[in-house]
Amino acid sequence: MINFAWPWLFILLPLPLLVYWLPAKNKSTISALKMPVLLAGVNSQASQPSRKKLPLILLTLIWLLLVIAASRPQWLGEAINMPTEGREVMIAVDLSGSMAAEDMNLNGRAVNRLDMLKSVLGDFIKRRNGDRLGLILFGDDAYMQTPMTFDRNTVKQMLEESEIGLVGHQTAIGDAMALSVKRFVEKEESNRVLILLTDGRNTAGKITPEQALELAQSKGITIYTIGIGADEMLQQTFFASRNVNPSGDLDEKTLQDIAKRTGGKYFRARSSQDMEEIYQLLDQLEPVEQEQQQMRPLTALFYWPLAIALILSLTYVFWLTLVPTLANRNK
């Protein structure tokens, strides 16, 4: 629907009539004023009713359109639900070299850990409507890939574009946690949640997980840790095949301690199904805010009547210039 920001300006509509009906004394004063040559053309055609009618109509329309434009017409769009309060969920994803291990099964085919994570985590991101989401990628160091935003599509896209080894081949868990704390501190008070996904142990970085844990505790950040990797994997050798444990480097003890001391929980993801169940449980532990406010987007429309008024003004000028010229030629 259309509404007007300043509807009271419509009281100016009869202003030309008020000027016209001024007392005779004021009329004589106004008539004494010097008028532009083009405007004076109206008076010169006063004795010709057929030529006077069109300029009068144009002037009336121009004034009407100018008043409408001044009253700031706006298009009021459909109501959009906005959360009154949401969570800040930072997602830290391990891109170390071990994430290339193809010990996961996704839709009947063997994939590496990162590909499985992208598929399942992407669905989780889409469901977090109303939450601010951020994405941290870590390897040798930790990097903020996507700052806190309501734009879930961007977070999902940046996750899809991540590659193993993009930030190194080691695992800086402590740096990822510390970077999350720093980004949370820059925001307003809210429910702060970090989801840390890794398949190894801390092997790089400037800050240890223990130091980062103290920072997280002091800022009231809840950390959910997820250890990724199968317990068994069939490995082919030159002579035969054998079962190996591809998750031998996973530091479950440290991940459990981090989750416990921050009020979170540790999860073990041995398959894509496990990962899906973990995210469903996280939806229950950290539900999306349901209470909502509504906002209606506004689109300014003033330029339409203003543009039409400009076109009519040019038409009016053209009329005053052309008609007398044609009349003189006919004589």
C-alpha positions as CSV (number, residue, x, y, z in Angstrom):
1,M,0.0,0.0,0.0
2,I,1.0,3.6,-0.5
3,N,1.3,6.1,2.4
4,F,2.7,9.6,2.8
5,A,5.4,10.5,5.3
6,W,4.2,14.2,5.5
7,P,0.5,14.1,4.6
8,W,0.0,17.5,6.2
9,L,1.6,19.2,3.2
10,F,-1.7,18.6,1.3
11,I,-3.0,21.7,2.9
12,L,-0.9,23.6,0.4
13,L,-3.1,22.4,-2.5
14,P,-5.5,25.4,-2.4
15,L,-2.6,27.9,-2.1
16,P,-2.9,29.1,-5.8
17,L,-6.6,29.8,-5.3
18,L,-6.0,31.7,-2.1
19,V,-3.5,33.9,-4.0
20,Y,-6.0,34.4,-6.8
21,W,-8.7,35.5,-4.4
22,L,-6.6,38.0,-2.5
23,P,-8.1,41.4,-1.9
24,A,-8.1,43.8,-4.8
25,K,-5.4,46.0,-3.2
26,N,-3.0,43.0,-3.0
27,K,-3.9,42.0,-6.5
28,S,-2.8,45.4,-7.8
29,T,0.4,45.0,-6.0
30,I,1.1,41.6,-7.4
31,S,0.2,42.7,-11.0
32,A,2.8,45.4,-10.6
33,L,5.5,42.8,-10.2
34,K,7.6,42.0,-13.2
35,M,6.9,38.6,-14.6
36,P,9.1,36.4,-16.8
37,V,8.5,36.6,-20.5
38,L,7.4,33.0,-20.7
39,L,4.9,33.3,-17.9
40,A,3.6,36.6,-19.3
41,G,2.5,34.6,-22.3
42,V,-0.4,33.3,-20.4
43,N,-1.9,36.8,-19.9
44,S,-1.3,37.6,-23.6
45,Q,-3.5,34.7,-24.5
46,A,-6.3,35.6,-22.0
47,S,-8.5,36.8,-24.8
48,Q,-8.2,33.4,-26.5
49,P,-10.1,30.8,-24.4
50,S,-9.1,27.9,-26.6
51,R,-5.4,28.6,-26.0
52,K,-5.8,29.4,-22.3
53,K,-7.4,26.2,-21.2
54,L,-4.4,23.9,-21.8
55,P,-1.8,26.0,-19.9
56,L,-4.2,26.2,-17.0
57,I,-4.7,22.5,-16.8
58,L,-0.9,21.9,-17.0
59,L,-0.2,24.4,-14.2
60,T,-2.8,22.7,-12.1
61,L,-1.3,19.3,-12.6
62,I,2.2,20.6,-12.0
63,W,1.2,22.1,-8.7
64,L,-0.7,18.9,-7.7
65,L,2.3,16.7,-8.5
66,L,4.8,19.0,-6.7
67,V,2.7,18.9,-3.5
68,I,2.4,15.1,-3.8
69,A,6.2,14.7,-4.2
70,A,6.8,17.0,-1.2
71,S,4.6,14.9,1.0
72,R,7.0,12.0,0.4
73,P,4.9,9.1,-1.0
74,Q,6.2,5.7,0.0
75,W,5.3,2.1,-0.9
76,L,4.8,0.0,2.3
77,G,5.8,-3.6,1.6
78,E,4.7,-6.8,3.1
79,A,5.5,-7.4,6.8
80,I,8.7,-9.3,7.5
81,N,9.3,-11.1,10.7
82,M,12.4,-10.1,12.6
83,P,13.7,-11.8,15.8
84,T,13.7,-9.7,18.9
85,E,16.7,-11.5,20.3
86,G,18.9,-14.2,18.7
87,R,22.0,-16.1,19.4
88,E,25.5,-15.4,18.2
89,V,26.8,-18.7,16.9
90,M,30.4,-18.9,15.8
91,I,31.4,-22.0,13.8
92,A,35.1,-22.9,13.7
93,V,36.0,-25.5,11.1
94,D,39.3,-27.4,10.9
95,L,40.9,-27.3,7.5
96,S,44.1,-29.2,8.4
97,G,45.5,-31.9,6.1
98,S,43.9,-34.8,8.1
99,M,40.4,-33.6,7.0
100,A,41.2,-35.1,3.6
101,A,40.8,-38.7,5.0
102,E,38.1,-40.4,3.1
103,D,36.5,-42.3,6.0
104,M,33.0,-40.9,5.6
105,N,30.0,-42.1,3.7
106,L,27.6,-39.6,2.1
107,N,24.6,-40.8,0.0
108,G,26.2,-44.1,-0.6
109,R,29.7,-42.9,-1.6
110,A,33.0,-42.4,0.2
111,V,33.9,-38.8,0.8
112,N,36.5,-37.0,2.9
113,R,35.6,-35.4,6.2
114,L,35.4,-31.9,4.9
115,D,33.0,-32.7,2.1
116,M,30.7,-34.5,4.6
117,L,30.9,-31.6,7.0
118,K,30.0,-29.1,4.2
119,S,26.9,-31.1,3.3
120,V,25.5,-31.6,6.8
121,L,26.7,-28.3,8.3
122,G,25.1,-26.4,5.4
123,D,21.7,-27.7,6.4
124,F,22.2,-26.7,10.0
125,I,23.2,-23.2,8.9
126,K,20.0,-22.8,6.8
127,R,17.9,-23.7,9.9
128,R,19.4,-21.0,12.1
129,N,16.9,-18.3,11.1
130,G,17.3,-15.3,13.4
131,D,20.8,-16.1,14.7
132,R,23.9,-14.2,13.9
133,L,26.3,-16.6,12.4
134,G,30.1,-16.4,11.9
135,L,32.6,-18.7,10.3
136,I,36.2,-19.3,11.4
137,L,38.6,-21.5,9.4
138,F,41.7,-22.7,11.1
139,G,44.8,-24.7,10.2
140,D,48.3,-23.3,10.9
141,D,46.4,-20.2,12.1
142,A,42.8,-19.1,12.6
143,Y,41.1,-16.7,10.2
144,M,37.7,-15.0,10.3
145,Q,36.1,-16.0,7.0
146,T,32.7,-14.5,7.7
147,P,32.0,-12.0,10.5
148,M,28.8,-12.2,12.5
149,T,25.9,-11.8,10.1
150,F,22.2,-12.6,9.7
151,D,23.0,-13.6,6.1
152,R,23.0,-17.4,6.3
153,N,23.4,-17.8,2.6
154,T,26.8,-16.0,2.7
155,V,28.0,-18.1,5.6
156,K,27.0,-21.3,3.7
157,Q,28.6,-20.1,0.5
158,M,31.9,-19.3,2.3
159,L,31.9,-22.7,3.9
160,E,31.3,-24.3,0.5
161,E,34.3,-22.5,-1.0
162,S,36.7,-23.6,1.7
163,E,39.4,-26.1,0.8
164,I,41.7,-28.4,2.8
165,G,45.0,-26.8,3.4
166,L,43.7,-23.3,2.6
167,V,45.1,-22.0,6.0
168,G,47.8,-24.6,6.5
169,H,48.0,-28.3,7.3
170,Q,48.4,-28.2,11.1
171,T,45.7,-27.6,13.7
172,A,45.5,-24.4,15.8
173,I,42.6,-25.1,18.0
174,G,43.6,-22.5,20.7
175,D,43.9,-19.7,18.1
176,A,40.4,-20.6,16.7
177,M,38.9,-20.4,20.2
178,A,40.7,-17.1,21.0
179,L,39.6,-15.5,17.8
180,S,36.0,-16.5,18.6
181,V,36.2,-14.8,22.0
182,K,37.6,-11.6,20.4
183,R,34.7,-11.4,17.9
184,F,32.1,-12.1,20.6
185,V,33.5,-9.4,22.8
186,E,33.0,-6.8,20.0
187,K,29.3,-7.6,20.0
188,E,26.4,-6.7,22.4
189,E,25.3,-9.0,25.1
190,S,23.7,-12.1,23.8
191,N,23.7,-15.9,24.0
192,R,27.2,-16.7,22.7
193,V,27.8,-20.1,21.3
194,L,30.9,-21.6,19.7
195,I,30.7,-24.8,17.7
196,L,34.2,-26.2,17.2
197,L,34.8,-29.0,14.7
198,T,38.1,-30.8,14.4
199,D,39.6,-34.2,13.7
200,G,42.9,-33.8,15.6
201,R,44.8,-32.2,18.4
202,N,46.4,-28.7,18.8
203,T,49.6,-28.7,16.9
204,A,50.1,-25.1,16.0
205,G,49.2,-21.5,16.9
206,K,50.3,-18.9,19.4
207,I,47.7,-19.7,22.1
208,T,47.1,-23.1,23.7
209,P,43.6,-24.5,24.1
210,E,43.9,-24.1,27.9
211,Q,44.7,-20.4,27.6
212,A,41.8,-19.9,25.2
213,L,39.5,-21.8,27.5
214,E,40.2,-19.4,30.3
215,L,39.3,-16.5,28.0
216,A,36.1,-18.2,26.9
217,Q,35.0,-18.9,30.5
218,S,35.6,-15.3,31.6
219,K,33.3,-14.1,28.8
220,G,30.5,-16.6,29.4
221,I,30.9,-18.4,26.0
222,T,29.3,-21.9,25.6
223,I,31.4,-24.2,23.5
224,Y,30.2,-27.3,21.8
225,T,33.0,-29.5,20.5
226,I,32.7,-32.1,17.8
227,G,35.3,-34.7,17.1
228,I,35.2,-35.9,13.5
229,G,36.5,-39.2,12.1
230,A,35.6,-42.9,11.9
231,D,36.9,-45.5,14.3
232,E,37.8,-48.0,11.5
233,M,38.8,-47.6,8.0
234,L,39.8,-50.3,5.5
235,Q,43.3,-49.5,4.1
236,Q,44.6,-51.1,1.0
237,T,48.3,-52.2,1.0
238,F,50.4,-53.7,-1.8
239,F,49.9,-57.3,-0.4
240,A,46.5,-57.1,1.4
241,S,44.0,-54.8,3.1
242,R,43.8,-54.1,6.8
243,N,41.7,-52.1,9.3
244,V,43.2,-49.0,10.7
245,N,42.0,-46.3,13.1
246,P,42.0,-43.0,11.1
247,S,41.1,-41.0,14.3
248,G,44.2,-41.8,16.3
249,D,45.2,-38.2,16.5
250,L,41.9,-37.0,17.8
251,D,42.4,-35.4,21.3
252,E,39.0,-36.3,22.8
253,K,40.1,-35.5,26.3
254,T,40.9,-31.9,25.6
255,L,37.6,-31.5,23.6
256,Q,35.6,-33.0,26.4
257,D,37.2,-30.7,28.9
258,I,36.6,-27.6,26.8
259,A,32.9,-28.4,26.4
260,K,32.4,-29.4,30.1
261,R,34.0,-26.3,31.6
262,T,32.1,-23.9,29.4
263,G,28.7,-25.5,29.9
264,G,28.6,-27.1,26.5
265,K,28.8,-30.7,25.3
266,Y,31.2,-32.9,23.4
267,F,30.0,-34.9,20.4
268,R,31.6,-37.7,18.4
269,A,30.8,-37.8,14.7
270,R,31.9,-41.1,13.1
271,S,29.6,-40.7,10.1
272,S,27.3,-38.3,8.3
273,Q,24.3,-39.7,10.2
274,D,26.1,-39.0,13.5
275,M,26.7,-35.4,12.3
276,E,23.0,-34.9,11.4
277,E,21.9,-36.2,14.8
278,I,24.4,-33.8,16.5
279,Y,23.0,-30.8,14.7
280,Q,19.4,-31.8,15.5
281,L,20.4,-32.0,19.2
282,L,22.1,-28.6,19.0
283,D,18.8,-27.2,17.6
284,Q,17.2,-28.4,20.8
285,L,20.0,-27.3,23.2
286,E,20.3,-23.9,21.5
287,P,16.8,-23.3,20.0
288,V,16.2,-20.5,17.5
289,E,14.4,-17.5,19.0
290,Q,10.7,-17.7,18.4
291,E,9.4,-14.3,19.6
292,Q,9.5,-12.0,16.7
293,Q,8.8,-8.4,15.7
294,Q,7.5,-7.3,12.3
295,M,8.9,-4.7,10.0
296,R,7.6,-3.4,6.7
297,P,10.1,-2.2,4.1
298,L,9.6,1.3,2.7
299,T,10.3,2.3,-0.9
300,A,10.5,6.0,-1.7
301,L,8.2,7.0,-4.6
302,F,8.6,10.8,-4.6
303,Y,10.7,10.9,-7.7
304,W,7.8,9.7,-9.9
305,P,5.5,12.7,-9.4
306,L,8.5,14.9,-9.4
307,A,9.6,13.6,-12.8
308,I,6.2,13.9,-14.2
309,A,6.0,17.5,-12.9
310,L,9.3,18.2,-14.7
311,I,8.0,16.8,-18.0
312,L,4.8,18.8,-17.7
313,S,6.8,22.0,-16.9
314,L,8.8,21.5,-20.1
315,T,5.5,20.9,-22.0
316,Y,4.2,24.2,-20.6
317,V,7.3,26.1,-21.6
318,F,7.1,24.5,-25.1
319,W,3.4,25.6,-25.3
320,L,4.1,29.2,-24.4
321,T,7.0,29.4,-26.9
322,L,5.4,27.5,-29.8
323,V,1.8,28.8,-29.9
324,P,2.6,32.5,-30.2
325,T,5.1,31.7,-33.0
326,L,2.5,29.7,-34.9
327,A,-0.1,32.5,-34.4
328,N,2.3,35.1,-35.8
329,R,3.0,33.0,-38.9
330,N,-0.7,32.5,-39.6
331,K,-1.1,36.3,-39.6
